[in-house]
């Protein structure tokens, strides 16, 4: 069950990173007065969120594979 919770949390972080990244791009691409410095800070924060989300997904997948491998060893 922890695999599922960890994977869902990872996907939520990835989705949040995409939303924050879109917000940063809106800062940079406004036609009136682009806010480049603010956009770079927001994009940097979204990259941290994206990295954390992908890490959780990788950990969940690796744990699931190890559990399946352990079950196959017990059955043999």
C-alpha positions as CSV (number, residue, x, y, z in Angstrom):
1,X,0.0,0.0,0.0
2,X,2.9,2.4,0.7
3,X,4.0,1.9,-2.9
4,X,0.7,3.4,-4.1
5,X,0.8,6.3,-1.7
6,X,4.4,7.1,-2.6
7,X,3.6,6.9,-6.4
8,X,0.5,9.1,-6.1
9,X,2.5,11.7,-4.1
10,X,5.1,11.6,-6.8
11,X,2.6,12.2,-9.6
12,X,1.0,15.0,-7.6
13,X,4.4,16.7,-7.3
14,X,5.0,16.3,-11.0
15,X,1.6,17.9,-11.8
16,X,2.3,20.7,-9.3
17,X,5.7,21.3,-10.9
18,X,4.1,21.6,-14.3
19,X,1.5,24.1,-13.0
20,X,4.3,26.2,-11.3
21,X,6.4,26.0,-14.5
22,X,3.5,27.3,-16.5
23,X,3.1,30.2,-14.0
24,X,6.8,31.0,-14.4
25,X,6.4,31.0,-18.2
26,X,3.5,33.4,-17.9
27,X,5.8,35.7,-15.9
28,X,8.4,35.6,-18.6
29,X,6.1,35.9,-21.6
30,X,3.8,38.8,-20.5
31,X,3.7,41.3,-23.3
32,X,3.4,44.4,-21.0
33,X,6.4,44.0,-18.7
34,X,8.1,40.6,-18.6
35,X,9.4,39.7,-15.2
36,X,12.5,37.7,-16.1
37,X,14.1,37.5,-12.6
38,X,10.9,36.4,-11.0
39,X,10.3,33.9,-13.7
40,X,13.7,32.3,-13.3
41,X,13.1,31.9,-9.5
42,X,9.7,30.2,-10.1
43,X,11.1,28.0,-12.9
44,X,14.0,27.0,-10.5
45,X,11.5,26.1,-7.8
46,X,9.4,24.0,-10.3
47,X,12.5,22.1,-11.3
48,X,13.0,21.1,-7.6
49,X,9.4,20.0,-7.4
50,X,9.8,18.0,-10.6
51,X,12.9,16.3,-9.4
52,X,11.3,15.4,-6.1
53,X,8.3,13.9,-7.9
54,X,10.3,11.9,-10.2
55,X,12.4,10.6,-7.3
56,X,9.3,9.4,-5.5
57,X,8.1,7.6,-8.6
58,X,11.4,5.9,-9.1
59,X,11.6,4.8,-5.5
60,X,8.1,3.4,-5.7
61,X,8.8,1.5,-8.9
62,X,12.1,0.1,-7.6
63,X,10.4,-1.1,-4.3
64,X,7.6,-2.7,-6.3
65,X,10.1,-4.6,-8.5
66,X,12.1,-5.7,-5.4
67,X,9.0,-7.0,-3.8
68,X,8.0,-9.0,-6.9
69,X,11.5,-10.4,-7.1
70,X,11.4,-11.5,-3.5
71,X,8.0,-13.1,-3.9
72,X,9.3,-15.1,-6.9
73,X,12.4,-16.2,-4.9
74,X,10.1,-17.5,-2.1
75,X,7.9,-19.5,-4.5
76,X,10.9,-21.3,-6.1
